[in-house]
Amino acid sequence: MGSQNCRIWSPSRFPSPQAASLPHNQSVNPRELANSVCETLQRSGFQALLVGGCVRDLILGREPSDYDVATDALPEQVMELFPESVAVGAQFGVILVTRDRLKVEVATFRADLGYSDGRHPDRVVYSKTAQEDVQRRDFTINGLLMRHDTGDVLDFVGGQADLRAGILRAIGEPSRRFAEDKLRMLRAIRFAARFGYVIEPDTFHAVQNHAKEIVLVSAERIRDELTKLLTEGSARRGFELLKESGLLCVLLPEIEALQGVAQPPEYHPEGDVWVHTLLMLEKLPAGSSPTLAWGVLLHDVGKPPTFRSAEETGDRIRFDGHVEVGVKMAEKICRRLRFSTGETQQILELVANHMRFKDVAQMRTATLKKFVRQPQFEEHLELHRLDCLASHKRLDAYEFVQAFLRRTPHEEVRPARLLTGEDLIKMGYQPGPAFRTILGALEDAQLEGTVSNRDEAVEFVKRSYAAP
């Protein structure tokens, strides 16, 4: 790999290439946008190749989620060619070309020098050769290039052979790749799980040796990578690899603690809490919502600290208070990983409510209606279904709720309010904390079907709560 064609870019003047823009009289799909970018660059005398995950996916017969282009054009030249572009990482040679809410990343051929923060290069050296550019990338299956017009693949790292063999291998020396960017350790786990590949031994050993360094990555990036791992359809294999690699005990020690925590066999014939959680993760399909996936992962996180053996209880293994403890633990995890307030709230609600399904057949009608009208209730229902299938396999409560939802009109679950606080004031009641009690009792009566109109509501309040 020669360096005679390398140059360090500085903001000097270039001959101004003719600005080019994509046709705006018709919509394009991501591949067409990427092809158009390549064609514009080539017409201006530059090299341009599809690179990275899109090439991998095209070879595997998968639809790429996005497209990246590698070129010898420098960032200033790319931006002159594409007036609609955005400099998202110009200091690293990355320009984003956008069109109709689609985007293509265009990166200048480069070598990266120094990674003081374990995530980003200290400086970059631009090159004229695609062969040098791919040496800085993470894994061989992501180091392939493709000509956009012919589909010819350029492979300088053995990526095609690894794709055929189902191997996830770091480009070059694995420890160096992970020292450059610690997040690559998590990406190795995710790619191996997603594609069902084996991680090449030297690459896996490097992950194990550097696992503790993952804490140098920002919480947000770790959260996003774990969320992808949970929602790409191979969550069980992903968490098994996290455990084997040593990353799990660093990132989520609360999940590592599920291993070896026995459960009462009459309810959990599948085994300990770790096995139960893995079985649920195994059933999570690709495309599951992030909050459902995290709810599944964390629903039993409170069991290890609340475990009591049959000898201690006198009858069977119990986890008294595990829901309440689990909610507090899940909240700490969500805060640690910097989930949004809305995401945190939904995950905590999933943990808090997962045991309530066992009581649905005995709930008052009003209680049941309030239960099923929780925000994103479909996630609660799905978590319960997975919980049952990963344990005793009895779906009585699930089917009971499904039948209730089918036969109960929406307006009966969320009926319009019959009285307001202003109505109570007009009836002679003094504003105060009692209003919440009165209106809550009225809503329950409405949900139970004993009150159905305004006149009945007024009579109910007068009968139940004497005005001062």
Long-range contacts (C-beta under 8 A, 24 or more apart in sequence): 1-131, 1-132, 1-135, 2-129, 2-132, 3-111, 3-127, 3-132, 5-127, 5-128, 5-129, 5-132, 6-111, 6-125, 6-126, 6-127, 6-128, 6-132, 7-125, 7-126, 7-127, 7-128, 8-123, 8-125, 8-126, 9-74, 9-75, 9-93, 9-108, 9-124, 9-126, 11-76, 14-74, 14-76, 14-77, 14-80, 16-80, 17-44, 17-45, 17-77, 17-80, 17-81, 18-44, 19-80, 19-81, 19-82, 19-83, 20-44, 20-81, 20-82, 21-82, 21-83, 21-84, 22-82, 22-84, 22-99, 27-100, 28-99, 28-100, 28-102, 29-102, 30-64, 30-66, 30-67, 30-102, 30-104, 31-64, 31-67, 33-67, 33-97, 33-99, 33-102, 33-103, 33-104, 34-67, 34-69, 34-104, 34-148, 35-148, 35-149, 37-69, 37-82, 37-97, 37-104, 37-106, 38-69, 38-148, 38-149, 39-148, 39-149, 40-81, 40-82, 41-69, 41-71, 41-73, 41-78, 41-81, 41-106, 44-73, 44-77, 44-81, 46-71, 46-72, 46-73, 46-77, 47-71, 47-72, 47-73, 47-109, 47-128, 47-130, 48-73, 48-148, 49-130, 49-145, 49-146, 49-147, 49-148, 49-154, 50-145, 50-146, 50-147, 50-148, 51-107, 51-130, 51-133, 51-134, 51-144, 51-145, 51-146, 52-137, 52-142, 52-143, 52-144, 53-142, 54-146, 55-144, 55-145, 55-146, 55-153, 56-141, 56-142, 56-144, 56-159, 56-163, 58-146, 58-151, 59-144, 59-153, 59-160, 59-163, 60-163, 60-195, 66-103, 66-104, 66-105, 67-104, 67-105, 68-104, 68-105, 68-106, 68-107, 69-104, 69-105, 69-106, 69-107, 70-106, 70-107, 70-108, 70-109, 70-130, 70-133, 70-145, 71-106, 71-107, 71-108, 71-109, 72-108, 72-109, 72-126, 72-127, 72-128, 73-106, 73-108, 74-108, 74-126, 75-108, 78-106, 78-108, 82-106, 91-124, 92-120, 92-121, 92-124, 93-124, 93-126, 107-133, 109-133, 110-136, 111-135, 111-136, 112-136, 112-180, 115-179, 115-180, 115-181, 117-216, 118-179, 118-180, 118-181, 118-182, 118-213, 118-216, 118-217, 119-181, 119-182, 119-183, 119-216, 119-217, 119-218, 119-221, 120-181, 121-180, 130-154, 130-156, 131-156, 134-171, 135-171, 135-172, 136-180, 137-171, 138-170, 138-171, 138-177, 138-181, 138-184, 138-187, 138-188, 139-168, 139-169, 139-170, 139-171, 139-184, 139-187, 139-188, 139-191, 139-203, 140-167, 140-169, 140-170, 140-171, 141-168, 141-169, 141-191, 141-195, 141-197, 142-191, 143-171, 162-200, 166-195, 166-196, 166-197, 166-198, 167-197, 167-198, 167-199, 167-200, 168-192, 168-195, 168-197, 168-198, 168-199, 168-200, 168-203, 169-199, 169-200, 169-203, 170-200, 170-202, 170-203, 170-206, 174-202, 174-203, 174-205, 174-206, 174-207, 175-206, 175-209, 175-210, 177-206, 178-206, 178-207, 178-210, 178-213, 179-210, 182-210, 182-213, 182-214, 182-216, 182-217, 183-214, 183-217, 183-221, 183-222, 183-225, 185-210, 185-211, 185-213, 185-214, 185-245, 185-247, 186-214, 186-217, 186-222, 186-225, 186-226, 186-229, 186-247, 187-225, 189-229, 189-238, 189-241, 189-242, 189-245, 189-247, 190-225, 190-228, 190-229, 190-232, 190-238, 192-237, 192-241, 193-229, 193-232, 193-234, 193-235, 193-237, 193-238, 193-241, 194-232, 194-233, 194-234, 194-238, 196-234, 196-237, 199-241, 204-245, 207-245, 207-246, 207-247, 208-245, 208-246, 211-245, 211-246, 211-247, 211-250, 212-246, 212-250, 214-247, 214-250, 214-251, 215-250, 219-336, 219-337, 219-338, 220-337, 220-338, 222-251, 222-337, 223-337, 223-338, 223-339, 226-251, 226-252, 226-337, 227-290, 227-293, 227-294, 230-281, 230-284, 230-288, 230-290, 230-293, 230-294, 230-296, 230-297, 231-284, 231-286, 231-287, 231-288, 231-289, 231-290, 231-293, 232-286, 233-284, 233-285, 233-286, 233-287, 235-281, 235-282, 235-284, 235-293, 235-297, 236-278, 236-279, 236-281, 236-282, 238-281, 239-277, 239-278, 239-281, 239-297, 240-278, 252-333, 254-298, 254-301, 254-304, 254-329, 254-333, 255-297, 255-298, 255-301, 257-304, 258-300, 258-301, 258-303, 258-304, 261-303, 261-304, 261-307, 262-307, 262-309, 262-317, 263-303, 263-317, 264-310, 264-316, 264-317, 264-318, 266-316, 267-391, 267-392, 268-391, 268-392, 269-391, 269-392, 270-390, 270-391, 273-300, 273-303, 273-304, 276-300, 276-390, 276-391, 277-390, 279-389, 279-390, 280-386, 280-387, 280-389, 280-390, 283-386, 283-389, 283-390, 284-386, 289-376, 289-379, 290-343, 291-343, 291-346, 291-347, 291-350, 291-376, 291-379, 292-350, 292-379, 292-382, 292-383, 294-334, 294-339, 294-343, 294-347, 294-350, 295-346, 295-347, 295-350, 295-351, 295-354, 295-379, 295-383, 296-383, 296-386, 298-326, 298-329, 298-330, 298-333, 298-347, 298-350, 298-351, 299-326, 299-350, 299-351, 299-354, 299-383, 299-387, 300-326, 301-326, 301-329, 301-330, 301-333, 301-351, 302-326, 302-327, 302-328, 302-329, 302-351, 305-329, 323-351, 323-352, 323-354, 323-355, 326-351, 327-351, 327-352, 346-375, 346-376, 346-379, 349-374, 349-375, 349-380, 350-379, 350-380, 350-383, 353-380, 354-380, 354-383, 354-384, 354-387, 357-384, 357-397, 357-398, 357-401, 358-397, 360-397, 360-400, 360-401, 360-404, 361-396, 361-397, 361-400, 364-444, 364-448, 365-447, 365-448, 365-449, 366-443, 366-444, 366-445, 366-447, 366-448, 368-404, 369-408, 369-412, 369-413, 369-447, 370-447, 372-401, 372-404, 372-405, 372-413, 373-413, 373-414, 412-447, 415-446, 415-447, 417-443, 418-442, 418-446, 418-451, 418-453, 418-454, 418-456, 418-457, 419-454, 419-457, 419-458, 419-461, 423-458, 424-461, 427-458, 427-461, 427-462, 427-467, 428-467, 428-468, 429-465, 429-467, 429-468, 430-468, 434-465, 438-464, 438-465, 441-465
